[in-house]
Amino acid sequence: MADNLSDTLKKLKITAVDRTDDSLEGCLDCLLQALAQNNMETSEKIQGSGILQLFASLLVPQSSCTAKVANIIAEIAKNEFMRIPCVDAGLISPLVQLLNSKDQEVLLQTGRALGNICYDSHEGRSAVDQAGGAQIVIDHLRSLCSKTDPANEKLLTVFCGMLMNYSNENESSKEQFASTNIAEELVKLFKKQIDHDKREMVFEVLAPLAENDAIKLQLVEAGLVECLLEIVQQKVDSDKEEDIAELKTASDLMVLLLLGDESMQKLFEGGKGNVFQRVLSWIPSNNHQLQLAGALAIANFARNDGNCIHMVDNGIVEKLMDLLDRHVEDGNVTVQHAALSALRNLAIPVINKAKMLSAGVTEAVLKFLKSEMPPVQFKLLGTLRMLIDAQAEAAEQLGKNVKLVERLVEWCEAKDHAGVMGESNRLLSALIRHSKSKDVIKTIVQSGGIKHLVTMATSEHVIMQNEALVALALIAALELGTAEKDLESAKLVQILHTLLADERSAPEIKYNSMVLICALMGSVASALLKELEAWNPWARGSISLDVAESLHKEVQDLAFLDVVSKLRSHENKSVAQQASLTEQRLAVES
C-alpha cells in the first residue's frame, strides 16, 4: 500500500498541474481508499508530500473532482495534527467559497471539511471566521429549515455539526451569532424535529451558543424554554435510555439559560412565572436529574436580593431542606451540592439569615458534616458562613459545637482541595468575629485551630488576611492566656513583623497588624478601641486584656519600633494614626 500511495502522490502532483480530470479523479479515488484503510498513516504521508498546497487550486466550483478533494480534506482533518497544516496550506478560503455551490455533494463534503478543521482548533475557527464561513452556513440553515427531503436532512446534520465545532469554546463566534437571528432559526428547527437523534443534534449546536448571555435571552424570547419544559414532561417517567438522555439534555440546557441575568429575570417574572413554578415542581420529584436541575435553577434564580427574599418568603427553603433530607444517607452528591448552593445563595440577603436559621437550615446542613466529597464540603462551609454573618447567637452556638470545629480544623489541612481549605479557615475566623465569645475561642484553641488562623494571616487574598487578623485581635483581647502557647508556636509575632515591613501589604493589613500588636502588649486604649471598631464593626463590645509575657518579650526583641515609626508617614491616615498610637505603646514598654 505504501508504494502505491507514494506513486499516487507523485502522480497527483503532475495531474494537479495538468488538470486532466480523468487522471486526477483516479488519483483522488486512490487517496480516499488509502485513508479508509489507515487514515492516520495516509494523512502523515499526504502532509509530508507537500500536496496539501495543491488542493487549494483544485477546490474550484466547476470541476467534477471538487467534492472528492473536499472529502479528502474532511478525512485528513479528522486527525488533530492535520488541522493547522490545512489552515497553513490556504484551504479555508476556497472551501468557504464552495459553500455558495448549488451542488449537494460539494456542499456536504465542504461542510464536513470545515467542521473537522474547526474541531478543537482555535486556528481553524479563526480562519473560518475571517473567511466569513459561519454566516453562509447560517443562511443555509435558514433555508434548510423549510425543506424535509433526505438529501437536505443530511446537509442539515453536517451544517449543524460544523456550527457546533465552530462555536464551541469560541467567544468571538458567539458574539457574531448574537447579531444574527440564528437563535430564532434554531428554535424553529428544534420545534420541527420529532426524531431523537435530530433533536440531539440541534441541542449540540444550541448548548455552546447558549453560553453567550445575549443568545440566552434570544433563545428564551424565541420560545425554547417552553419546548424544553414539554420534553421534560414527556420524558420524565420513561426508563428508555434515549429518553433519559434527552431529559438530561433538556434540563441541563434549561439551567444554562438561567445563568444569564436578563434571561433569568425574564423567566422569574417576580416569582409568578409559569417557568419558575414548573422548575419548583422538579425539586420534590423522584427523578434525580430533575431534583438536580431544580436545585441548580433555584441557585441561579437566587442571584439578586429581591429574588432571594421572595423565594424564602414563599417556602423554597423548606423544599430544599426536604430534598437534602432525602439525600443524607448514601445520597446523590450532585444533588447535595446543588441544594447547598441554592441555600448558600438564598442566605446572602441580611433579612433572610434569621428566617433561615429559625427554619432549621443550620441543622439540615450539619447533617453533611461527615461527607468526604470536597464539592459538598465546600458548599456546606459557604452556607454556614453566610448564615452566621452578623448573627452573634448562631455564631456562638456553632462555635461551641466541638464536632464542627474539629472538622473545620481537619479541613484546614486539606491541601489537595484549596477551596475547602480556604472556606474552613474563613468559617473558623467568622465564628470568632461574629460571636465575640470566649467559649468559642476556647473551643477553637482546644481543637487546634489557632495555628490555622495565624497561617491565614499570610494568605495571598487580602480579605482572608484581614479576617484572620481581626479574629486574632479578638482572641488576644478576650482569651490571650488560653491561646498564648499556640500563638507563640505559630510564630505570630514574626509574621506580624513581616506584614508591617512588607511594602506590598494593604493598608487594612498594616492597620490590623498594629491593632494586634497592641493587644498582645496588653493595652488597647479607648482611642485604639474606637479605631478597631471603626474599621471592624464586628469588634464592638467591651474588651479586657491579659498580658502574655512571652509574646510581649518577642515583640520587644524584634524591634517593632523601627518598622512602626516608618508607618507614621503612611499615606493612609488611619494607618498613620494607628502607627503613632502603636509607637507610643511600644516606647512605654521598651
N, C-alpha and C positions, 0 to 999 in steps of 0.2 A: 504493500500500500504506500509505503514511504517513497519508493521510486516513482510510482505513478503520480503521487501528489507533487513531487518535485518537478516532474515533466509537465504536469498540468499548469503549475505556477509559472514555469518558463514560457510555455505556450501562450498562457493568458497575457503575459506582458507584451508579447508580439501582437496577438489578435486585438488587444485593447487599443493598440495604436492604429492598427489597420481598420478596425471597426467592421470586420466581416461577421455579421450576426450569427451565421450558422456555426462557424468555428467557435465563436465566443460562447454561444449557448451550450455547446458540448463541454467546454472548459468549466462553465458555471455549474453544470449538472454534476460533473466530477467532484467539484468542491463541496457541493451540497451533500453528495453521497459520503465523502470523507468526513464531513462534520457530523453526519448522522452516526457514523461508526465510532469516531473518537473526537468529540468536539474540542476538548482542551488541547490535545496534541496538534490537531489541524490548525487551530487558532494561533498557536505558537509559531507554526511554520508560515502561516499567512503573514503574521507580524514580521517575522524575520526576513521574508522575501521582499518587503518593500512594496507589495502590491496594493496595500490599503490606499495609498495616494491616488492610484489609478481608478479606484472605484468611484471617486468623486466625479470623474469625467464620464463615467458610464451611467450615472444617475440622471438620465435625460427623459423627459416625458414621452417623446415619440418613439423610443426604442422598445422592441419586443422583449429585450433582456432586462429591462429596468426592475421588474418585480423580483426576478431571481437575484439581482445584485442586492436589492433591499433585504431579501430573505437571508442572504449570506451574512449581511451586516447584523441582522437581528440575531442570527445564530451565534456569531462570534462575540456579540455584546452580552451574551449570557455569562461570559467569563469576566469577572471583576477587572482583571489585568488588561482587558482589551478596550475598556470604555474610554479611558483618557486617550489612547492611541487613535481611536475613532474620531475623537474631537480634534486631536492634533492633525489628523490627515485631511481635515476640512470637509468631513462628510455631513455635518449638521445642516449647513445652509442648503445644499442641493436636496437633502431629504425633506427639509421643511417645505421647499418649493413643490415637491411632489405631493404634498398634502392638498394641493389645488387640483390634482389629477381627477379625471372622471372615471378612471379605470378602478374597479372594485379591488382587484388583486393587488394593484400597485398601492392603493390606499391601505389595504390590510397589512402588507409587508412593511410599508413605510411606518405605519403606526407602531408595529411590533419593534422595528429597529430603534425608533426614537424612544419608545417606552423602556427598552432594555438598556439603552445608553444612559437614560436618566436614573436607572435604578441604583440607589445608594451612591450616587456620584454627583458631587457638587459641580464639578467641571461640566458634566453632561447637561445638568439642569440649566446652568448658567448659559451655555451655548445655545440651547433650545430657546431660552428666554430672549437672548439677544436677536435670534433669528425670527422671533415672533410666532413660534410654532404653537404655543398654548392657545393663543387667540383663535387660530384657524381650527384647532381641534374643538374648541367651544362652539364655533359656528357649525361644525359638522354634527356635534351632539344635538344642537338645537333642531337641525333638520331631521336627524335620525329619530328623534323622539316621536315624530308623527308617522313613521314607517314601521311595518311589522314583518316584512318578508325575511326569510332566514339569512340571506346574504347581509342584510342590514343589521341583523342581530349580532352577527359575527363582528362586524365593524364596530358596533356599539361596545362590545366586550373589549376589543383591542383599544379603542379610544379611552374608555373608562380606565383601563389598566395603565395607559400612558399618562393620563391626568393624575392618577394616584401616585405613580412613581415620580412624576414631575413636581407635585406639590408637597410630597412628604418631606418634612424637615427643611422646607424651603420657604423662609419668611417672605421674601420679595414676591414669590408666586402667589401667595395667599392675598397679599395686598393688591396685586394686579387683578386677581379674580374678584376681589371685593368691589372693584369699579365696573364689573360686568353684571349681567343678571344670571350668571351661572347657577346661583343658589336656587332661584325660582325654576330654572330649566331642570335641574337635577331632582328637585322635589316632584315636579310633574312626571319626570321619568320614573322616579321611585313609585309614585302612586299607580302607574300603569303596570308595574311588574307583579305577576302572580307567582311566577316560578321562584323558589327559594334561592337558587344559585344566582339568578339575575338580581334579586333584591340584595343579596350579599355583596354582589359586585358593585352596586351603586353605593351601598353602605361604605365600602372600602374607599370610594372616592370622597364621600361626604366626611368621613372621620378626620383626615388630615386638614381638609378645608375648614372644618368646624373649629379648628384651633384658633382661627382668626376671629376676634371679637365682632368685627363688622359683619363678617359672613354668618356668625352665630345669629345675630339679630335678623339678617335677611332670611335665614332658614326658618326661624321662628315665625316671621311675618308671612312666609310662603306656605305655612301650614304643616311643616314637618312634624312638629310635636304631636299633633292630632293623629298623624299616621303612626307614630311610634307608640302612642298610648293604645291605639287599636291593635297593633301587633302584640303588645303585652297582654291585652285582654284575650286575644285569640289563642295565644300560645301558653298561657300560664299553667294550665292543667295538663298539658301534653307531656308525655315522657319520651317522645321521639327525639333522637339525638339532634336532628337538624332544627327542630322547633326550640329545643333548649338553647342551641347556639344562637338562633335568631332572637330569642327573648333576651339573652345576654347582650347581644349587639345593640338591640333597640334601647334597652335600659341604660347601657353604658353611654350611648350617644345622647340620650336624654340628659344624663348627668353632665356630660361635656358642654351641652348648650347652656347649662345653668352657671358655667364658670365665667360667662361674660356678664358684666354688671348690668348693661342695658337689657340684654335678653332675659336675665334672671328677674329683674324688676318687672319687666313686661308680663312674665308668666306668674309672678307672685300676685299681682293685682290686688295689693292691700290685704293679702291673706284670704281673699274671697274667690280667687280664680279657680276655674274648673281644673286646670293642670295641677295647681298646688294641692287641691283636695284629693285628686286621684293619686298623687305621689304619697300623700299622707296615708292613704289606704294600703300602700305597699308595706308599711312598717309592721303591722300585725299579721301580714301574710305568712303562710307556712313555707314559702319559697325563699331559700337563702339568697338567691340572686336579687329578688325583689326587695328583700329586707335590706340588703347591702345598698342597692340603688336608692331606696327610700331614705336611708340614713345619710348617704352622701349628698342626696338632693337637699335634705334639711340643712346639712352643714353648709351647702352652697347658698341656700336662701338666707342663712344666718350670717350675712356679710355686712349688714349695717344695723345700727341700734334699733331703728324703727321696726324692721322685720323681726329682730330677736325678741323685742318686748311684746309684740303682737303674738308671736308663737308661744312664748312662755305663758302669757295670759290665757291662751286658748288650749292649754293642756298637752302641748307637744312633749314636755319634759317627762310626764308620766308614761307616754307611749314609748319614749326612748329607754326609760328605765325598765319597762316591761320587756322590751326587746333584749336589753342587756341581761336581764334575769334568765332569759331563755338560752343564753349562751355562756353561762358561768362555768358549768361543768363540761369539759371537752367541747367547748363551743367553737364556732367558726371565727377564726382570728380576724378575717377581713371585716366581718360584721361588727365584732367588738371594736376594732379600730375606727370604723366609720361612725358608730354610735357615740363613742367617746369624743371624736372630732366634732360632732354636732353639739354635744353638751358643752364642750370647751368654748365653741363659738357663741353659744347662747349665753354663757356666763360672763361675757365681756361687758355688757352694759351694767353700770353700778346698780340700777334698780332691780335687775334680775337676780343678783347674787343672794340676797336674803331669801327671796322666794324659792330659789333652787335649793338653798341649804335647808329650809324648812320642809321642802318636799322630799328630803332624804337622799339627795344626789350624792353627797359625800359617802354615805353608807353603801350606795349602789356601786360607786366607783371603787371603793376599797376592797370589794369582793375580788377584784382582779389583781390585787397586790401580789398574789402568788404566780402570776403569769410570767413565763420565761420568754415571751415574744417581745423583742425590742420595740416594734411599732406600737404595740398595745401599752407597754411600759411608758413610752414617750408621751402618748396621748393622755394616759392616766395622770401623769405628773403635771402636764399642762393644764388639765381640767381642774385639778386640786389647787394649783397655783392661782388660776383665775378666780376660783370660788372664794379663796380666803383674802383676796386683795382688799385691804381696809376693813376686814371683818375680824375684829380682835377676838371675839368669843370662839368663832370657828377655828381661827389660827391656833388659839391656846389649846382647844380640845384636840386638834390634830397633832399639835406639837408635843403633847403628853402621851400620844399613842406610841408606845415603845416599839411595837411591831412595825409600824410605818417608818419611824425614824431609823430603825436598824436596817430596813430595806433600802431607805434612801442612802444611808452610808455605804451599803454594799454596792448600789448602782453608781455612786460617786466614783467608783473604781472601774467602771465598765469601759475601759479604754478602747474596746473594739466598737463601741457604739457612742460616738461623740454626742449625739443628740440626747440620749438617755443620761449620759454623764452630766451634761450641761444643765438639763432640766432638774436633775436631782439636786445639784448644787444650788440652783436658783430657788427650789422649794424649801430647802434647809434654811437658806437666808430669809425667805419670805415668812417662814414660821416664826422666826425671831422678830423680824421687823414689824410684823402686823400684830403679834401678841404682846410684845414687850414684857414677856413673862419670865420670871426667874425659874419657874418649874420647867418651862420649855427649854431654857438654856441648860439646865441640869440634865434633862433627858438627852439632849444632843451631846453634851460633854460625856456622859456615861456611855453613850453609844459610839463614841469615837469620831464624832462629826467635825470637831473643831479644826483639825488639820486640813480638811477639805475646804472649809471656808477661807482659811489662810491661803491655800493654793489658788482658790477662786479669785483672790485679790490680784493675782498676776495674770489673769485671763487676757486674751487678745481683744476681748469685747469690753468696751468701756462700761456698758450698762451692767455687766456681770461684776466687773471690778468694784463699781460703785455700790452695788447691792451687798457685796461681801464686806466692804469697809464699814458700811452703816451697821450691818449686823454685828460685826466685830466691835464697833464702838459701843453698841448696846450691851454686848457681853462684858466688855471692860467696865462699863458703868454699873451694871446690875449684879454681876456674879463673877468678878475678876478672880477672887480667891479659888473658886471651883475650877476655873478654866486655865489658871496661870501656867501649870506644868505643860499642858497641851499647846498653849500659845508659844511657850518658850521652845519646846522641841520642834515646833513647826517653823521656827526661825522668823516669827512675825516681825520682830524689831528690825532685823536685817532687810526684810522685804520692804518695810515702810521707808527705810533709808534709801533704798534703790528707787522706789517710786518717786520720792521727793527730789532725788538728784537727777532723775531722768527728764531731760527737757521735753521729751515727747509725751509725758504724762499729761492727760487732760486737766483743766483747772479744777473740776469737781473731784478728781482723784487726789490731787495735791491737797485740796481743802480737807477732804475727809481723812486723809492720812495724818494731817496735823491734828485734827479733832481726836483721832485715835491715840496719837502720841500723848496728848494732854490727859486723856482718860487713863492711859497706862501710868502716867506720872501721878495720878491720884487727885487731879483737880480739874474740874470743869466749872469755871467761874460762870456767873449768871450771864455775862455778855456772850461767853463762848457757847453756853447752852442755847441762847436765843439764836445765835448763828446756825448751830446744828439744826434747830427746829425750822429755821427759815429755809435751809437747803433741803432738809429731810423732814417733811411733815410727820412721818411715822415715828420720829424720835421724840415727839411731845410726851410730856409726863414727868413726874418727879424722878430725879436720878440722884442716887447717893453712891459714892465711890469707895472702893477698897484700894489700898496701895499694895502692889505686888512688888516686893523688894528686888527679886532677881530681874524682872523685866525693867524695873526702874534703873537698876545698875547698867543693864545693857544699853539703855537709851543714853545714859551719861557717857559710857565707854565709846560709843560710836560717833561722838562729836556731831550730834544733830544740829548744834548751834550754827555751824558754818553753812550747812545746807539751807536751814530755815531763814537765816538772816538774808540770804540772797533773794528769797521769795518776797521780802518786804517791798521790793520794787516791781513785783509782778503786775502785768497789765490788767489782770482781773482784780477788781477792787476787793471782792470778798476774800480772795486768796491772800492779797497783800495784808488785809486787816487781820486775817487769821494767823499769818506769819508773825505779825507784831505780838499778838497775844501769846502765841506758842513760844516765841523767843523770850518773852518776859518770864514765862513759866519755867523754861529751861535754865535761864540765868539764875533764877531764885534757887533752883535745885543744885546748880553746879558748885 
